[in-house]
Amino acid sequence: MTTGGGHPRVRGNDYRPLAPEERFTPRLTVSVVIPAYGGQDKLDLVLAALARQTYPAELVEAIVVDNGTEPPLRLPSTRPAATRLIVCPVPGRAAARNAGLAEATGDVIHWLDSDVVLTPGAIEAHMRWHHAAPYLVVTGWIRFTDADVPAELPGDLEKAFEPAEPHSWIVDLVERTDGLTDNPQRPFSLHVGGATSVNARLVEAAGPMDDELILGQDTEMGYRLWQAGAVFVPEPSARAYHLGPTMRMRDKQPIDRVSHAFVADRIPAYRWLRGHPGRQWKVPYVTVVVDGTTGYDGVRATVDAVLACTVPDLDVLLLGPWDALDRDRRAPLKDPALDLALVQGHYRHEGRVRLAGAEDVDPAVPFVLRLPAGWIPGEDSLARLLDLARDEGLGLVNVLLDETPKGVVAARLERASAFARARVVVDPGEDLDDVVDAVSGVSWVEAETYDFTAFTGGPAAPLLGRRGAYRARVEAQAEAARLAKEAERLRAQVAKWREEAGRWRKSTVELRREVGTLRRQLAAAGRAQQSLRTLMSATMKRALRKRLRD
């Protein structure tokens, strides 16, 4: 672990080198934001549990947000000293949390549901991590109890609320990623509103909860916190009890159906929700930044190749002085800004291309490719670069395009979350790429290896396009059907040959048997003939001796 700007640096989501001390001097304040709708009996227990926390009371404030309860909620007598009640008439947990967030003054924001009772050391366990680094999101361990809600907070929470069920999907996520340290692709899924704390500067950078969402607000905000440079830490010692099952535990499938319909548009990292081959999304997976002032033909060659690549989930940001462009309508061919006007005219109505005077990339976009105009990526170049960055957890992939006397020409694939983290910990005057290397990793690759070519001024290579891709797919399917039919014919022919070979083998066995019989018969005939010869010879010899005697 290295340090920068007075802050420790960790690589990826591997928070283990931070190793917060058990004994530390509390100095950070924490605002506990509790949205509530009904459930006064549970809220009383939640506030009573907050009053028992071991973290210094003078550093804790609690903000209860009544989300339109009738009759209105009230504050019980047993509560933290710095507790206040505000009203948010706009329905929805996101709106209530945002109202509480607007009132919060703490260095750390602690989300807490109005039916989650913290064990006494829970907030201290959270704050131990926040004193170690300023870019953390810490989630505690919630257990779900079916015990009756008591009239007063029990002295022994474990005795009162056990047996209880763990938050199984969080436990599974943590276990299969070695505590979220093994290059997890989506650590932000750990951000749940029941008992999670966030550094306030991270919340400021990410923005408030999206109140347009029906469900999934916690996960969507967790994603934006990840984009802002957060590291996510599961803390088992920050224990809490949820009074009753959650809505998700009761109705997981219908909740997922509703949630996925909205978060697909906002969380590009959920790739399985974006299976459509061509549609656009609110937040694209990649933004490609191209300088639009370098000549129409080169710009067109680059942008058209990007739009035709195998990663449709992208947009192109074309930079240029578009607002200042004043076309010469009397002599357009002599207009010194003709190429700029051609670029503007060619792309102003293309839905995936934005014309801007300055760089304006949505901070929720996970990857940014900075590509010099006049360089043409291959059809699969961007997909391969993304695979490299994801598989190795890299924050920056540089593509060496050319080396000239003026310097190196390169394309850059930047991971937004890695650069956001680097900006938090960078030292004054330090090169930001070096910090990205420390917190995520940097790699260089060759243009030829990833199929980048320079525009030479000649006619552009024909792009496959959707219609061409459809024809190619139909032809491939027809060819596959033809080959399958031919393979079936060949299998039938092979079976026929095998059958004939079997008959030949049977005939051969029968012929061998007949030849053996004939050989035996021939041997017997030879033996009989030899016996006959011997007998005739003996008879002739006897007859000759008899004649000689006579």
CORCOR-V309297 format. One record per residue. PSI is psi in radians with two decimals (NA if undefined). Layout:
BEGIN
psi:PSI
psi:PSI
END
This chain:
BEGIN
psi:2.32
psi:2.94
psi:2.64
psi:2.44
psi:0.44
psi:-0.01
psi:2.46
psi:2.66
psi:2.28
psi:2.74
psi:2.23
psi:-2.28
psi:0.33
psi:1.52
psi:-0.10
psi:-0.64
psi:-0.28
psi:-0.69
psi:1.18
psi:2.54
psi:2.50
psi:-0.75
psi:2.04
psi:2.82
psi:1.90
psi:2.28
psi:-0.34
psi:2.44
psi:2.71
psi:2.34
psi:2.06
psi:1.99
psi:2.11
psi:1.69
psi:2.46
psi:2.46
psi:1.83
psi:-2.92
psi:0.80
psi:-0.66
psi:-0.71
psi:-0.72
psi:-0.69
psi:-0.73
psi:-0.67
psi:-0.79
psi:-0.61
psi:-0.68
psi:-0.62
psi:-0.61
psi:-0.31
psi:0.01
psi:2.54
psi:-0.28
psi:2.49
psi:2.24
psi:-0.56
psi:-0.21
psi:0.11
psi:2.29
psi:2.55
psi:2.29
psi:1.91
psi:2.23
psi:1.89
psi:2.02
psi:0.69
psi:0.48
psi:2.44
psi:2.13
psi:2.79
psi:2.67
psi:2.79
psi:2.80
psi:2.25
psi:2.93
psi:-0.59
psi:1.87
psi:2.88
psi:2.63
psi:-0.76
psi:1.22
psi:2.35
psi:2.71
psi:2.20
psi:2.88
psi:2.32
psi:1.85
psi:-0.29
psi:2.11
psi:2.64
psi:2.41
psi:-0.61
psi:-0.77
psi:-0.70
psi:-0.74
psi:-0.71
psi:-0.64
psi:-0.73
psi:-0.68
psi:-0.68
psi:-0.44
psi:-0.23
psi:2.50
psi:-0.02
psi:2.80
psi:-0.44
psi:2.42
psi:2.19
psi:1.89
psi:2.38
psi:2.22
psi:2.72
psi:0.08
psi:0.42
psi:2.05
psi:2.08
psi:2.48
psi:2.76
psi:-0.60
psi:0.20
psi:-0.89
psi:-0.66
psi:-0.69
psi:-0.66
psi:-0.88
psi:-0.41
psi:-0.73
psi:-0.73
psi:-0.42
psi:-0.26
psi:-0.50
psi:2.63
psi:0.26
psi:0.62
psi:2.60
psi:2.08
psi:2.26
psi:2.30
psi:3.10
psi:1.97
psi:2.39
psi:2.46
psi:2.12
psi:2.52
psi:0.15
psi:2.64
psi:2.52
psi:2.04
psi:2.80
psi:-0.55
psi:2.74
psi:2.17
psi:2.67
psi:-0.64
psi:1.72
psi:-0.68
psi:-0.75
psi:-0.62
psi:-0.60
psi:-0.18
psi:2.67
psi:2.58
psi:2.75
psi:2.47
psi:2.90
psi:1.49
psi:-0.70
psi:-0.51
psi:-0.77
psi:-0.74
psi:-0.76
psi:-0.77
psi:-0.73
psi:-0.71
psi:-0.13
psi:0.34
psi:0.91
psi:0.50
psi:0.38
psi:-0.23
psi:1.15
psi:0.94
psi:2.50
psi:-0.48
psi:1.09
psi:-0.36
psi:-0.26
psi:-0.29
psi:-0.29
psi:1.74
psi:2.54
psi:-0.17
psi:-0.74
psi:1.14
psi:2.45
psi:2.54
psi:2.40
psi:2.33
psi:-0.55
psi:-0.56
psi:-0.75
psi:-0.70
psi:-0.70
psi:-0.66
psi:-0.53
psi:2.90
psi:3.12
psi:2.59
psi:1.84
psi:0.06
psi:-0.31
psi:2.45
psi:-0.80
psi:2.94
psi:0.25
psi:-0.65
psi:-0.83
psi:-0.73
psi:-0.70
psi:-0.64
psi:-0.68
psi:-0.76
psi:-0.56
psi:-0.69
psi:-0.75
psi:-0.49
psi:0.00
psi:0.25
psi:2.65
psi:2.32
psi:2.23
psi:2.09
psi:2.30
psi:1.70
psi:-0.47
psi:-0.22
psi:1.43
psi:2.65
psi:2.81
psi:2.22
psi:2.16
psi:1.62
psi:2.94
psi:2.75
psi:2.89
psi:-0.62
psi:-0.63
psi:-0.55
psi:-0.65
psi:1.02
psi:-0.87
psi:-0.89
psi:-0.56
psi:-0.76
psi:-0.69
psi:-0.79
psi:-0.80
psi:-0.82
psi:-0.54
psi:-0.49
psi:-0.78
psi:-0.37
psi:-0.61
psi:-0.35
psi:-0.30
psi:1.60
psi:-0.40
psi:-0.34
psi:1.33
psi:-0.58
psi:-0.29
psi:-0.08
psi:1.02
psi:-0.21
psi:2.36
psi:-0.18
psi:-0.15
psi:2.82
psi:2.71
psi:2.78
psi:-0.80
psi:1.90
psi:2.84
psi:-0.58
psi:2.41
psi:2.20
psi:2.10
psi:2.15
psi:2.38
psi:2.02
psi:0.07
psi:0.13
psi:0.24
psi:2.29
psi:-0.83
psi:-0.78
psi:-0.72
psi:-0.78
psi:-0.74
psi:-0.72
psi:-0.90
psi:-0.75
psi:-0.68
psi:-0.68
psi:-0.78
psi:-0.39
psi:0.08
psi:3.05
psi:0.09
psi:1.59
psi:-0.31
psi:1.21
psi:2.91
psi:2.84
psi:2.26
psi:1.92
psi:2.04
psi:2.36
psi:2.89
psi:1.09
psi:-0.65
psi:-0.48
psi:-0.04
psi:2.17
psi:1.74
psi:2.47
psi:1.85
psi:-0.25
psi:-0.67
psi:1.21
psi:-0.54
psi:-0.31
psi:0.05
psi:2.12
psi:-0.35
psi:0.43
psi:-0.80
psi:-0.67
psi:-0.70
psi:-0.63
psi:-0.74
psi:-0.81
psi:-0.82
psi:-0.58
psi:-0.54
psi:-0.03
psi:-0.38
psi:0.19
psi:2.11
psi:-0.47
psi:0.14
psi:2.26
psi:2.32
psi:2.12
psi:2.60
psi:-0.39
psi:2.79
psi:2.22
psi:1.39
psi:2.25
psi:2.17
psi:-0.24
psi:-0.18
psi:2.16
psi:-0.56
psi:2.50
psi:2.18
psi:2.07
psi:1.94
psi:2.07
psi:2.38
psi:2.51
psi:-0.03
psi:2.30
psi:2.00
psi:2.59
psi:2.99
psi:-0.62
psi:0.18
psi:-0.85
psi:-0.73
psi:-0.71
psi:-0.66
psi:-0.72
psi:-0.71
psi:-0.74
psi:-0.82
psi:-0.73
psi:-0.83
psi:-0.62
psi:0.05
psi:0.55
psi:2.52
psi:-0.35
psi:2.27
psi:2.03
psi:2.34
psi:1.97
psi:1.89
psi:-0.74
psi:2.75
psi:2.12
psi:2.94
psi:-0.43
psi:-0.22
psi:-2.92
psi:2.37
psi:2.18
psi:2.62
psi:2.67
psi:2.15
psi:1.94
psi:2.36
psi:2.06
psi:-0.69
psi:-0.63
psi:-0.71
psi:-0.61
psi:-0.78
psi:-0.75
psi:-0.65
psi:-0.47
psi:-0.64
psi:0.02
psi:2.50
psi:2.65
psi:2.26
psi:-0.10
psi:2.48
psi:2.23
psi:-0.61
psi:-0.61
psi:-0.64
psi:-0.68
psi:-0.69
psi:-0.66
psi:-0.64
psi:-0.24
psi:-0.61
psi:2.50
psi:2.46
psi:2.63
psi:2.42
psi:2.80
psi:2.54
psi:-0.74
psi:-0.66
psi:-0.59
psi:0.33
psi:0.76
psi:2.32
psi:2.70
psi:2.48
psi:2.18
psi:-0.03
psi:-0.21
psi:-3.05
psi:2.43
psi:2.57
psi:2.47
psi:2.38
psi:2.55
psi:-0.82
psi:2.93
psi:-0.76
psi:-0.74
psi:-0.67
psi:-0.66
psi:-0.80
psi:-0.75
psi:-0.68
psi:-0.73
psi:-0.76
psi:-0.70
psi:-0.68
psi:-0.72
psi:-0.73
psi:-0.69
psi:-0.69
psi:-0.71
psi:-0.77
psi:-0.63
psi:-0.71
psi:-0.74
psi:-0.69
psi:-0.66
psi:-0.71
psi:-0.73
psi:-0.65
psi:-0.70
psi:-0.72
psi:-0.74
psi:-0.73
psi:-0.70
psi:-0.77
psi:-0.66
psi:-0.69
psi:-0.76
psi:-0.71
psi:-0.64
psi:-0.72
psi:-0.70
psi:-0.73
psi:-0.70
psi:-0.76
psi:-0.70
psi:-0.73
psi:-0.75
psi:-0.72
psi:-0.73
psi:-0.66
psi:-0.76
psi:-0.73
psi:-0.69
psi:-0.71
psi:-0.78
psi:-0.70
psi:-0.73
psi:-0.73
psi:-0.73
psi:-0.71
psi:-0.71
psi:-0.72
psi:-0.68
psi:-0.69
psi:-0.67
psi:-0.73
psi:-0.70
psi:-0.66
psi:-0.70
psi:-0.75
psi:-0.75
psi:-0.74
psi:-0.76
psi:-0.70
psi:-0.74
psi:-0.67
psi:-0.75
psi:-0.67
psi:-0.69
psi:-0.71
psi:-0.68
psi:-0.72
psi:-0.65
psi:-0.72
psi:-0.71
psi:-0.57
psi:-0.66
psi:NA
END
